Amino acid sequence: MTKQEIKAIESLVPDANFIVENLDTLVWLDDRAQPTTEEITAKVAELDIEDYITEQHIKLSDYIYFYYSPVKQSSDLADKVYFETILNAQAYPDLNLTIMNKTVLFYEGTPLQTLLEDVATDYVVAIEQLLKAAIRVTWVQHCKQELVLSLTNNVEANYPTYPIL
């Protein structure tokens, strides 16, 4: 009896009362209805899929954190709040649209420095920091989309390269 089969039985029969002797013989200690072999096999398959999905999510998290650490993510969030507050207080026109459009252009191949050429000197630092954060967050979203695509199509995930800024 495998651990997955035991887990399957426990999920099929809540509060199951049984013991496993010699690692292969299951002995019921009450008169509950016992799941059939087919039910156990189906549940094991379902649990295997759940375990695989969980494993893929962990791999994705490891991949993201390898390049984009929680410390850097927190720093980007702090920059976002700080610089958005300043630019909004100064009534910077179409701030969100500007950052979104420049992020799209970056992923279409426009270099970061080119994206900053049309920004007034007083705003370059703020826009650059917001744009860098948006580019990194977009990368995370692209990674998550790749995971969904790979699970949907039952293929190996091919995560995008981390953007070097």
Residue, then its C-alpha position, 0 to 999 in steps of 0.5 A: m500500500t503506497k502513501q498516496e493510496i492511504k491518502a486517497i482512502e483518507s480523503l474518500v472516507p473522512d475520519a477513516n479508522f484503519i491500520v496498515e499491517n506490513l505496509d501492504t495490508l489494510v485492516w479496517l477497525d470499524d464497519r464503514a463502507q470501504p472504497t472500491t479499488e476503482e475509487i482508490t485508483a481514481k483518487v490516487a490519479e487525482l492526488d498525483i495531478e494535484d501533487y504535480i501542480t503543487e510541484q510546478h507552482i513551487k518550481l515557479s516560485d523558486y524560479i521567480y525568487f531566484y531572480y526577483s527576491p522578496v527583498k527586491q519585490s518589497s523595494d519595488l513596492a516601496d518605490k511604487v508607492y513613494f514615486e506614485t505619490i509624488l507624481n500624483a501630487q504634482a499632477y503628472p498627466d496619465l501616469n498609469l497609462t504612461i507606465m503601462n505603454k512604456t512597459v509594453l514598448f519595453y517588452e516589444g524591444t525598446p531599450l529602457q533608456t530610449l523609453l526615458e528620452d521623452v520624460a522631462t528631466d525633473y521626472v526621469v528618476a521617478i518614471e524610471q523607478l516606476l517603469k523598472a518595477a512595472i517591467r519586473v512585475t510584468w515578467v512575474q505575470h508572464c511567468k505565471q501565464e507560462l505555468v498555466l499554459s504548460l499545465t493546460n497543454n501538459v508540456e514543460a514550462n519555458y519561463p521567460t528570461y528575467p529582464i536585465l535593467 
